[in-house]
Amino acid sequence: MPIFEFECKDCSNKFEELIKGQKKIYCPQCNSNNLKKLISASGKISDESKCNWDDPSLPNKQEFQRKR
Ligand SMILES: [Zn+2]
């Protein structure tokens, strides 16, 4: 299930919420729904962790980083 991070625009509280369907999200601190959605903390997977750098069919790590 996707977990999203929110920041409350009223009190600057940051919190994470599990999103199920069209559920309305409220700030747990001040109960406002004036929220900004931030990038999910748990859904972040870096490119590097998905790559197997020992695979000889792939370009080496330095080369890969230079191309980006
Ligand atoms: Zn708040």
PDB file of the backbone (N, CA, C, O) and the ligand in Angstrom, with CONECT records:
HET     ZN  A 101       1
ATOM      1  N   MET A   1       0.841  -1.212   0.000  1.00  0.00           N
ATOM      2  CA  MET A   1       0.000   0.000   0.000  1.00  0.00           C
ATOM      3  C   MET A   1       0.871   1.255   0.000  1.00  0.00           C
ATOM      4  O   MET A   1       1.893   1.310   0.684  1.00  0.00           O
ATOM      5  N   PRO A   2       0.469   2.235  -0.752  1.00  0.00           N
ATOM      6  CA  PRO A   2       1.325   3.429  -0.828  1.00  0.00           C
ATOM      7  C   PRO A   2       1.247   4.285   0.431  1.00  0.00           C
ATOM      8  O   PRO A   2       0.166   4.572   0.946  1.00  0.00           O
ATOM      9  N   ILE A   3       2.399   4.678   0.901  1.00  0.00           N
ATOM     10  CA  ILE A   3       2.467   5.610   2.025  1.00  0.00           C
ATOM     11  C   ILE A   3       2.970   6.936   1.489  1.00  0.00           C
ATOM     12  O   ILE A   3       4.011   7.003   0.837  1.00  0.00           O
ATOM     13  N   PHE A   4       2.219   7.985   1.772  1.00  0.00           N
ATOM     14  CA  PHE A   4       2.621   9.310   1.316  1.00  0.00           C
ATOM     15  C   PHE A   4       2.989  10.171   2.511  1.00  0.00           C
ATOM     16  O   PHE A   4       2.474  10.004   3.617  1.00  0.00           O
ATOM     17  N   GLU A   5       3.907  11.105   2.246  1.00  0.00           N
ATOM     18  CA  GLU A   5       4.293  12.030   3.289  1.00  0.00           C
ATOM     19  C   GLU A   5       3.619  13.364   3.013  1.00  0.00           C
ATOM     20  O   GLU A   5       3.609  13.841   1.878  1.00  0.00           O
ATOM     21  N   PHE A   6       3.067  13.951   4.036  1.00  0.00           N
ATOM     22  CA  PHE A   6       2.382  15.225   3.901  1.00  0.00           C
ATOM     23  C   PHE A   6       3.003  16.265   4.820  1.00  0.00           C
ATOM     24  O   PHE A   6       3.560  15.963   5.875  1.00  0.00           O
ATOM     25  N   GLU A   7       2.877  17.505   4.364  1.00  0.00           N
ATOM     26  CA  GLU A   7       3.257  18.607   5.231  1.00  0.00           C
ATOM     27  C   GLU A   7       2.049  19.512   5.384  1.00  0.00           C
ATOM     28  O   GLU A   7       1.438  19.917   4.395  1.00  0.00           O
ATOM     29  N   CYS A   8       1.714  19.821   6.601  1.00  0.00           N
ATOM     30  CA  CYS A   8       0.586  20.699   6.874  1.00  0.00           C
ATOM     31  C   CYS A   8       0.993  22.145   6.626  1.00  0.00           C
ATOM     32  O   CYS A   8       1.996  22.618   7.162  1.00  0.00           O
ATOM     33  N   LYS A   9       0.207  22.845   5.807  1.00  0.00           N
ATOM     34  CA  LYS A   9       0.540  24.237   5.516  1.00  0.00           C
ATOM     35  C   LYS A   9       0.167  25.169   6.664  1.00  0.00           C
ATOM     36  O   LYS A   9       0.624  26.311   6.725  1.00  0.00           O
ATOM     37  N   ASP A  10      -0.655  24.675   7.556  1.00  0.00           N
ATOM     38  CA  ASP A  10      -1.089  25.517   8.674  1.00  0.00           C
ATOM     39  C   ASP A  10      -0.116  25.482   9.848  1.00  0.00           C
ATOM     40  O   ASP A  10       0.191  26.515  10.442  1.00  0.00           O
ATOM     41  N   CYS A  11       0.366  24.281  10.178  1.00  0.00           N
ATOM     42  CA  CYS A  11       1.238  24.192  11.352  1.00  0.00           C
ATOM     43  C   CYS A  11       2.612  23.605  11.022  1.00  0.00           C
ATOM     44  O   CYS A  11       3.424  23.391  11.922  1.00  0.00           O
ATOM     45  N   SER A  12       2.877  23.342   9.733  1.00  0.00           N
ATOM     46  CA  SER A  12       4.165  22.811   9.270  1.00  0.00           C
ATOM     47  C   SER A  12       4.495  21.424   9.817  1.00  0.00           C
ATOM     48  O   SER A  12       5.645  20.985   9.775  1.00  0.00           O
ATOM     49  N   ASN A  13       3.491  20.755  10.321  1.00  0.00           N
ATOM     50  CA  ASN A  13       3.697  19.392  10.802  1.00  0.00           C
ATOM     51  C   ASN A  13       3.884  18.451   9.619  1.00  0.00           C
ATOM     52  O   ASN A  13       3.150  18.527   8.634  1.00  0.00           O
ATOM     53  N   LYS A  14       4.874  17.559   9.722  1.00  0.00           N
ATOM     54  CA  LYS A  14       5.067  16.554   8.687  1.00  0.00           C
ATOM     55  C   LYS A  14       4.655  15.196   9.213  1.00  0.00           C
ATOM     56  O   LYS A  14       4.994  14.821  10.336  1.00  0.00           O
ATOM     57  N   PHE A  15       3.922  14.462   8.391  1.00  0.00           N
ATOM     58  CA  PHE A  15       3.470  13.144   8.831  1.00  0.00           C
ATOM     59  C   PHE A  15       3.268  12.237   7.635  1.00  0.00           C
ATOM     60  O   PHE A  15       3.139  12.692   6.499  1.00  0.00           O
ATOM     61  N   GLU A  16       3.243  10.949   7.912  1.00  0.00           N
ATOM     62  CA  GLU A  16       3.034   9.973   6.853  1.00  0.00           C
ATOM     63  C   GLU A  16       1.653   9.358   6.981  1.00  0.00           C
ATOM     64  O   GLU A  16       1.172   9.092   8.082  1.00  0.00           O
ATOM     65  N   GLU A  17       1.028   9.139   5.838  1.00  0.00           N
ATOM     66  CA  GLU A  17      -0.308   8.547   5.840  1.00  0.00           C
ATOM     67  C   GLU A  17      -0.391   7.422   4.823  1.00  0.00           C
ATOM     68  O   GLU A  17       0.133   7.527   3.714  1.00  0.00           O
ATOM     69  N   LEU A  18      -1.043   6.368   5.208  1.00  0.00           N
ATOM     70  CA  LEU A  18      -1.346   5.282   4.302  1.00  0.00           C
ATOM     71  C   LEU A  18      -2.588   5.674   3.508  1.00  0.00           C
ATOM     72  O   LEU A  18      -3.625   5.991   4.092  1.00  0.00           O
ATOM     73  N   ILE A  19      -2.489   5.655   2.196  1.00  0.00           N
ATOM     74  CA  ILE A  19      -3.615   6.099   1.385  1.00  0.00           C
ATOM     75  C   ILE A  19      -4.447   4.908   0.931  1.00  0.00           C
ATOM     76  O   ILE A  19      -3.965   4.025   0.222  1.00  0.00           O
ATOM     77  N   LYS A  20      -5.685   4.904   1.349  1.00  0.00           N
ATOM     78  CA  LYS A  20      -6.611   3.858   0.907  1.00  0.00           C
ATOM     79  C   LYS A  20      -7.754   4.529   0.170  1.00  0.00           C
ATOM     80  O   LYS A  20      -8.569   5.222   0.779  1.00  0.00           O
ATOM     81  N   GLY A  21      -7.818   4.326  -1.141  1.00  0.00           N
ATOM     82  CA  GLY A  21      -8.899   4.911  -1.925  1.00  0.00           C
ATOM     83  C   GLY A  21      -8.879   6.424  -1.880  1.00  0.00           C
ATOM     84  O   GLY A  21      -7.814   7.036  -1.961  1.00  0.00           O
ATOM     85  N   GLN A  22     -10.023   7.021  -1.755  1.00  0.00           N
ATOM     86  CA  GLN A  22     -10.146   8.477  -1.815  1.00  0.00           C
ATOM     87  C   GLN A  22     -10.282   9.100  -0.430  1.00  0.00           C
ATOM     88  O   GLN A  22     -10.895  10.153  -0.258  1.00  0.00           O
ATOM     89  N   LYS A  23      -9.703   8.431   0.536  1.00  0.00           N
ATOM     90  CA  LYS A  23      -9.782   8.920   1.907  1.00  0.00           C
ATOM     91  C   LYS A  23      -9.217  10.331   2.035  1.00  0.00           C
ATOM     92  O   LYS A  23      -8.153  10.636   1.496  1.00  0.00           O
ATOM     93  N   LYS A  24      -9.934  11.180   2.748  1.00  0.00           N
ATOM     94  CA  LYS A  24      -9.440  12.539   3.004  1.00  0.00           C
ATOM     95  C   LYS A  24      -8.407  12.500   4.126  1.00  0.00           C
ATOM     96  O   LYS A  24      -8.568  11.809   5.132  1.00  0.00           O
ATOM     97  N   ILE A  25      -7.357  13.258   3.915  1.00  0.00           N
ATOM     98  CA  ILE A  25      -6.285  13.275   4.894  1.00  0.00           C
ATOM     99  C   ILE A  25      -6.346  14.569   5.706  1.00  0.00           C
ATOM    100  O   ILE A  25      -6.497  15.664   5.164  1.00  0.00           O
ATOM    101  N   TYR A  26      -6.225  14.408   6.999  1.00  0.00           N
ATOM    102  CA  TYR A  26      -6.201  15.568   7.880  1.00  0.00           C
ATOM    103  C   TYR A  26      -4.933  15.557   8.717  1.00  0.00           C
ATOM    104  O   TYR A  26      -4.414  14.497   9.065  1.00  0.00           O
ATOM    105  N   CYS A  27      -4.455  16.716   9.026  1.00  0.00           N
ATOM    106  CA  CYS A  27      -3.286  16.836   9.879  1.00  0.00           C
ATOM    107  C   CYS A  27      -3.602  16.290  11.272  1.00  0.00           C
ATOM    108  O   CYS A  27      -4.583  16.702  11.892  1.00  0.00           O
ATOM    109  N   PRO A  28      -2.777  15.366  11.763  1.00  0.00           N
ATOM    110  CA  PRO A  28      -3.053  14.797  13.090  1.00  0.00           C
ATOM    111  C   PRO A  28      -2.831  15.802  14.218  1.00  0.00           C
ATOM    112  O   PRO A  28      -3.268  15.582  15.347  1.00  0.00           O
ATOM    113  N   GLN A  29      -2.160  16.891  13.912  1.00  0.00           N
ATOM    114  CA  GLN A  29      -1.841  17.859  14.960  1.00  0.00           C
ATOM    115  C   GLN A  29      -2.898  18.947  15.088  1.00  0.00           C
ATOM    116  O   GLN A  29      -3.308  19.288  16.198  1.00  0.00           O
ATOM    117  N   CYS A  30      -3.348  19.500  13.946  1.00  0.00           N
ATOM    118  CA  CYS A  30      -4.296  20.613  14.022  1.00  0.00           C
ATOM    119  C   CYS A  30      -5.599  20.325  13.268  1.00  0.00           C
ATOM    120  O   CYS A  30      -6.494  21.168  13.213  1.00  0.00           O
ATOM    121  N   ASN A  31      -5.692  19.110  12.684  1.00  0.00           N
ATOM    122  CA  ASN A  31      -6.922  18.682  12.016  1.00  0.00           C
ATOM    123  C   ASN A  31      -7.242  19.459  10.737  1.00  0.00           C
ATOM    124  O   ASN A  31      -8.373  19.424  10.252  1.00  0.00           O
ATOM    125  N   SER A  32      -6.260  20.147  10.203  1.00  0.00           N
ATOM    126  CA  SER A  32      -6.474  20.877   8.956  1.00  0.00           C
ATOM    127  C   SER A  32      -6.317  19.936   7.771  1.00  0.00           C
ATOM    128  O   SER A  32      -5.571  18.959   7.845  1.00  0.00           O
ATOM    129  N   ASN A  33      -7.021  20.228   6.670  1.00  0.00           N
ATOM    130  CA  ASN A  33      -6.743  19.451   5.456  1.00  0.00           C
ATOM    131  C   ASN A  33      -6.052  20.313   4.407  1.00  0.00           C
ATOM    132  O   ASN A  33      -6.099  20.014   3.214  1.00  0.00           O
ATOM    133  N   ASN A  34      -5.419  21.368   4.855  1.00  0.00           N
ATOM    134  CA  ASN A  34      -4.612  22.231   3.998  1.00  0.00           C
ATOM    135  C   ASN A  34      -3.197  21.651   3.936  1.00  0.00           C
ATOM    136  O   ASN A  34      -2.274  22.138   4.588  1.00  0.00           O
ATOM    137  N   LEU A  35      -3.059  20.590   3.123  1.00  0.00           N
ATOM    138  CA  LEU A  35      -1.832  19.810   3.159  1.00  0.00           C
ATOM    139  C   LEU A  35      -1.100  19.840   1.837  1.00  0.00           C
ATOM    140  O   LEU A  35      -1.693  20.032   0.776  1.00  0.00           O
ATOM    141  N   LYS A  36       0.192  19.646   1.926  1.00  0.00           N
ATOM    142  CA  LYS A  36       1.023  19.518   0.739  1.00  0.00           C
ATOM    143  C   LYS A  36       1.563  18.102   0.699  1.00  0.00           C
ATOM    144  O   LYS A  36       2.119  17.615   1.683  1.00  0.00           O
ATOM    145  N   LYS A  37       1.399  17.440  -0.441  1.00  0.00           N
ATOM    146  CA  LYS A  37       1.903  16.076  -0.538  1.00  0.00           C
ATOM    147  C   LYS A  37       3.391  16.089  -0.875  1.00  0.00           C
ATOM    148  O   LYS A  37       3.809  16.739  -1.833  1.00  0.00           O
ATOM    149  N   LEU A  38       4.170  15.384  -0.102  1.00  0.00           N
ATOM    150  CA  LEU A  38       5.604  15.290  -0.360  1.00  0.00           C
ATOM    151  C   LEU A  38       5.903  13.950  -1.017  1.00  0.00           C
ATOM    152  O   LEU A  38       5.037  13.082  -1.128  1.00  0.00           O
ATOM    153  N   ILE A  39       7.132  13.807  -1.443  1.00  0.00           N
ATOM    154  CA  ILE A  39       7.529  12.551  -2.082  1.00  0.00           C
ATOM    155  C   ILE A  39       7.529  11.435  -1.050  1.00  0.00           C
ATOM    156  O   ILE A  39       8.047  11.583   0.056  1.00  0.00           O
ATOM    157  N   SER A  40       6.940  10.330  -1.438  1.00  0.00           N
ATOM    158  CA  SER A  40       6.841   9.189  -0.543  1.00  0.00           C
ATOM    159  C   SER A  40       8.212   8.738  -0.059  1.00  0.00           C
ATOM    160  O   SER A  40       9.136   8.553  -0.851  1.00  0.00           O
ATOM    161  N   ALA A  41       8.329   8.567   1.235  1.00  0.00           N
ATOM    162  CA  ALA A  41       9.612   8.176   1.811  1.00  0.00           C
ATOM    163  C   ALA A  41       9.892   6.704   1.579  1.00  0.00           C
ATOM    164  O   ALA A  41      11.040   6.312   1.366  1.00  0.00           O
ATOM    165  N   SER A  42       8.866   5.900   1.619  1.00  0.00           N
ATOM    166  CA  SER A  42       9.077   4.454   1.541  1.00  0.00           C
ATOM    167  C   SER A  42       9.166   3.966   0.098  1.00  0.00           C
ATOM    168  O   SER A  42       9.756   2.917  -0.161  1.00  0.00           O
ATOM    169  N   GLY A  43       8.591   4.710  -0.840  1.00  0.00           N
ATOM    170  CA  GLY A  43       8.555   4.262  -2.222  1.00  0.00           C
ATOM    171  C   GLY A  43       9.791   4.629  -3.018  1.00  0.00           C
ATOM    172  O   GLY A  43       9.877   4.353  -4.214  1.00  0.00           O
ATOM    173  N   LYS A  44      10.746   5.251  -2.350  1.00  0.00           N
ATOM    174  CA  LYS A  44      11.939   5.700  -3.044  1.00  0.00           C
ATOM    175  C   LYS A  44      12.940   4.557  -3.209  1.00  0.00           C
ATOM    176  O   LYS A  44      13.449   4.026  -2.221  1.00  0.00           O
ATOM    177  N   ILE A  45      13.214   4.187  -4.432  1.00  0.00           N
ATOM    178  CA  ILE A  45      14.235   3.175  -4.688  1.00  0.00           C
ATOM    179  C   ILE A  45      15.256   3.787  -5.635  1.00  0.00           C
ATOM    180  O   ILE A  45      14.913   4.192  -6.745  1.00  0.00           O
ATOM    181  N   SER A  46      16.468   3.853  -5.215  1.00  0.00           N
ATOM    182  CA  SER A  46      17.487   4.474  -6.066  1.00  0.00           C
ATOM    183  C   SER A  46      17.866   3.533  -7.199  1.00  0.00           C
ATOM    184  O   SER A  46      17.790   2.311  -7.074  1.00  0.00           O
ATOM    185  N   ASP A  47      18.274   4.136  -8.297  1.00  0.00           N
ATOM    186  CA  ASP A  47      18.709   3.348  -9.454  1.00  0.00           C
ATOM    187  C   ASP A  47      19.829   2.383  -9.080  1.00  0.00           C
ATOM    188  O   ASP A  47      19.893   1.252  -9.562  1.00  0.00           O
ATOM    189  N   GLU A  48      20.690   2.856  -8.223  1.00  0.00           N
ATOM    190  CA  GLU A  48      21.874   2.096  -7.888  1.00  0.00           C
ATOM    191  C   GLU A  48      21.536   0.775  -7.203  1.00  0.00           C
ATOM    192  O   GLU A  48      22.177  -0.246  -7.450  1.00  0.00           O
ATOM    193  N   SER A  49      20.532   0.806  -6.348  1.00  0.00           N
ATOM    194  CA  SER A  49      20.201  -0.413  -5.606  1.00  0.00           C
ATOM    195  C   SER A  49      19.583  -1.481  -6.506  1.00  0.00           C
ATOM    196  O   SER A  49      19.577  -2.666  -6.172  1.00  0.00           O
ATOM    197  N   LYS A  50      19.059  -1.038  -7.661  1.00  0.00           N
ATOM    198  CA  LYS A  50      18.435  -1.998  -8.568  1.00  0.00           C
ATOM    199  C   LYS A  50      19.458  -2.636  -9.509  1.00  0.00           C
ATOM    200  O   LYS A  50      19.189  -3.665 -10.129  1.00  0.00           O
ATOM    201  N   CYS A  51      20.629  -2.014  -9.605  1.00  0.00           N
ATOM    202  CA  CYS A  51      21.624  -2.471 -10.559  1.00  0.00           C
ATOM    203  C   CYS A  51      22.606  -3.442  -9.922  1.00  0.00           C
ATOM    204  O   CYS A  51      23.012  -3.285  -8.771  1.00  0.00           O
ATOM    205  N   ASN A  52      22.967  -4.430 -10.689  1.00  0.00           N
ATOM    206  CA  ASN A  52      24.022  -5.330 -10.276  1.00  0.00           C
ATOM    207  C   ASN A  52      25.299  -4.923 -11.004  1.00  0.00           C
ATOM    208  O   ASN A  52      25.463  -5.203 -12.191  1.00  0.00           O
ATOM    209  N   TRP A  53      26.202  -4.260 -10.280  1.00  0.00           N
ATOM    210  CA  TRP A  53      27.393  -3.683 -10.916  1.00  0.00           C
ATOM    211  C   TRP A  53      28.404  -4.754 -11.314  1.00  0.00           C
ATOM    212  O   TRP A  53      29.341  -4.474 -12.063  1.00  0.00           O
ATOM    213  N   ASP A  54      28.223  -5.973 -10.821  1.00  0.00           N
ATOM    214  CA  ASP A  54      29.161  -7.037 -11.172  1.00  0.00           C
ATOM    215  C   ASP A  54      28.793  -7.715 -12.481  1.00  0.00           C
ATOM    216  O   ASP A  54      29.559  -8.524 -13.005  1.00  0.00           O
ATOM    217  N   ASP A  55      27.628  -7.388 -13.003  1.00  0.00           N
ATOM    218  CA  ASP A  55      27.206  -7.980 -14.264  1.00  0.00           C
ATOM    219  C   ASP A  55      28.095  -7.468 -15.390  1.00  0.00           C
ATOM    220  O   ASP A  55      28.093  -6.266 -15.658  1.00  0.00           O
ATOM    221  N   PRO A  56      28.855  -8.331 -16.061  1.00  0.00           N
ATOM    222  CA  PRO A  56      29.803  -7.875 -17.096  1.00  0.00           C
ATOM    223  C   PRO A  56      29.132  -7.320 -18.344  1.00  0.00           C
ATOM    224  O   PRO A  56      29.787  -6.661 -19.151  1.00  0.00           O
ATOM    225  N   SER A  57      27.838  -7.573 -18.519  1.00  0.00           N
ATOM    226  CA  SER A  57      27.154  -7.051 -19.704  1.00  0.00           C
ATOM    227  C   SER A  57      26.755  -5.585 -19.539  1.00  0.00           C
ATOM    228  O   SER A  57      26.359  -4.926 -20.500  1.00  0.00           O
ATOM    229  N   LEU A  58      26.867  -5.082 -18.297  1.00  0.00           N
ATOM    230  CA  LEU A  58      26.535  -3.684 -18.048  1.00  0.00           C
ATOM    231  C   LEU A  58      27.796  -2.823 -18.095  1.00  0.00           C
ATOM    232  O   LEU A  58      28.886  -3.303 -17.781  1.00  0.00           O
ATOM    233  N   PRO A  59      27.656  -1.563 -18.482  1.00  0.00           N
ATOM    234  CA  PRO A  59      28.818  -0.666 -18.389  1.00  0.00           C
ATOM    235  C   PRO A  59      29.228  -0.505 -16.929  1.00  0.00           C
ATOM    236  O   PRO A  59      28.401  -0.645 -16.028  1.00  0.00           O
ATOM    237  N   ASN A  60      30.481  -0.216 -16.704  1.00  0.00           N
ATOM    238  CA  ASN A  60      30.900  -0.102 -15.306  1.00  0.00           C
ATOM    239  C   ASN A  60      30.318   1.142 -14.646  1.00  0.00           C
ATOM    240  O   ASN A  60      29.795   2.041 -15.305  1.00  0.00           O
ATOM    241  N   LYS A  61      30.425   1.158 -13.343  1.00  0.00           N
ATOM    242  CA  LYS A  61      29.738   2.167 -12.555  1.00  0.00           C
ATOM    243  C   LYS A  61      30.179   3.591 -12.912  1.00  0.00           C
ATOM    244  O   LYS A  61      29.345   4.488 -13.039  1.00  0.00           O
ATOM    245  N   GLN A  62      31.475   3.792 -13.069  1.00  0.00           N
ATOM    246  CA  GLN A  62      31.995   5.136 -13.367  1.00  0.00           C
ATOM    247  C   GLN A  62      31.445   5.631 -14.701  1.00  0.00           C
ATOM    248  O   GLN A  62      31.051   6.789 -14.838  1.00  0.00           O
ATOM    249  N   GLU A  63      31.428   4.736 -15.672  1.00  0.00           N
ATOM    250  CA  GLU A  63      30.941   5.078 -17.001  1.00  0.00           C
ATOM    251  C   GLU A  63      29.451   5.436 -16.952  1.00  0.00           C
ATOM    252  O   GLU A  63      29.003   6.389 -17.590  1.00  0.00           O
ATOM    253  N   PHE A  64      28.724   4.675 -16.205  1.00  0.00           N
ATOM    254  CA  PHE A  64      27.293   4.897 -16.072  1.00  0.00           C
ATOM    255  C   PHE A  64      27.008   6.266 -15.464  1.00  0.00           C
ATOM    256  O   PHE A  64      26.107   6.975 -15.912  1.00  0.00           O
ATOM    257  N   GLN A  65      27.773   6.630 -14.453  1.00  0.00           N
ATOM    258  CA  GLN A  65      27.547   7.899 -13.771  1.00  0.00           C
ATOM    259  C   GLN A  65      27.955   9.069 -14.644  1.00  0.00           C
ATOM    260  O   GLN A  65      27.343  10.135 -14.573  1.00  0.00           O
ATOM    261  N   ARG A  66      28.988   8.887 -15.477  1.00  0.00           N
ATOM    262  CA  ARG A  66      29.427   9.957 -16.355  1.00  0.00           C
ATOM    263  C   ARG A  66      28.361  10.258 -17.421  1.00  0.00           C
ATOM    264  O   ARG A  66      28.164  11.410 -17.808  1.00  0.00           O
ATOM    265  N   LYS A  67      27.680   9.206 -17.884  1.00  0.00           N
ATOM    266  CA  LYS A  67      26.653   9.393 -18.901  1.00  0.00           C
ATOM    267  C   LYS A  67      25.450  10.151 -18.379  1.00  0.00           C
ATOM    268  O   LYS A  67      24.736  10.791 -19.151  1.00  0.00           O
ATOM    269  N   ARG A  68      25.218  10.087 -17.077  1.00  0.00           N
ATOM    270  CA  ARG A  68      24.082  10.782 -16.510  1.00  0.00           C
ATOM    271  C   ARG A  68      24.474  12.176 -16.278  1.00  0.00           C
ATOM    272  O   ARG A  68      23.668  12.971 -15.796  1.00  0.00           O
TER     273      ARG A  68
HETATM  274 ZN    ZN A 101      -1.457  20.977  10.996  1.00  0.00          ZN2+
END
